[in-house]
């Protein structure tokens, strides 16, 4: 599925993506604009530190790109203790939608500039 590799002070979280592991490879033609528009960047304050930050809320991302989120919203264990969701904004689906939309916008800008 992947690896975690460390080299000095850097850590790489590698997801298996080798061409030899895949079949029916095609250009992505999904609706990246709708995906990007559905994501909600948020500002917030961490309860544990009181520090302001910017990012996403896991259950909101899960509604758009479920593969980028682990866990279920508001989950608790058998003792009622919170089980927090985790988000991976570097998931292949997340990055593919960002890149596809960026490429689409660059193409549209180039077309407009050529007029």
N, C-alpha and C positions, 0 to 999 in steps of 0.2 A: 504494500500500500504506500509506503514511503519510508523516509529516514529522518533522523535528527542527527546532524553532524556539527561538531564544534571544531573550530580552528582558531586557536588563540583566544581573542575576545569576541569572535563572531560565532553565531549559531545559525545554521540553515535548517529549515523545516522543509524537507523535500517531499513533494507529492509525486507518485509515479506518473510519468507522462511520456514515456518512451513510445515512439511511433510503432515499434514492434508489438506493443501491447494493445493496439487499437485497430479497428477495421471500419469501413464505411466513413472515411474521413472526408468532410465537406466544409466549405466556408460557412461560418456562422451567419445565419440570416434571421436571427431572432429579433424580437422587438426591443432592442436595447434602450431605445428612448423611453419607452413605458416603464422599463425596469428602473432606469436612472431616476425618472420622475417620481416613482413610487418610494424610493429610499428617502429617509428623513434624517439628514444630519441634525444633530441636537447639541446644545450646550447644556451643561449640568454641573452639579457639585457632588463630589464623592462624599458619602456619609462618613467613611472611615477616616478621611484626612481633612475634609473641609475645603479641598482644593477644587478650583474650577477646571473644567476640561471640555473637550469637544469630541464627538464621536457618534455612535449609534446606540439605540436601545435594542437588545437582542430579539425580543418578541416582535418588534416592528420589522426588523430585517427578515426574520423567519417567515413572515407573511409574503415576502417578495422573493427571497432566495433562501429556501429552507436548508440547502446544503451548507450554508455559511454559519449555521447555528447548531450548537449541540444542546440538548435538553429541552424541557418543556416550560412554558411560562408558568410562573407561580407554583412550581413543583415543590413538594415537601417529602421528607422521608417518613418512615413509619412512626417516628417520634415527633413528627411535626416540625422538624428542623428544615430550614430553607435549603433547597438544592438549586444553586444559581446557574442560569444559562451562561454559555460561553459563545463568543462570536469569533469568527476568523474572517476578517475583511480581505485576506489574501487568498481566499478560496478561488479555484479556477473559474467557477461560474461568475463570481463577483468581478474578477479582473477581466474576463472575456467580455462582459457587458460594458464595462468602462471603456475598454479599448475599442470595441465595436462602435460605440457611440462617438468616441473621439474621432475615429476614422471617418465616420459618416459626416460629422460636423466639419472636419478638415476638407472633405471632398466638396461639401456645399459651399464653404468659404472660397475654395479655389475656383469653383464654377461662377460664383458671384464676382470675384475679382477679375475673371476673364472677360466679363461683359463690358 
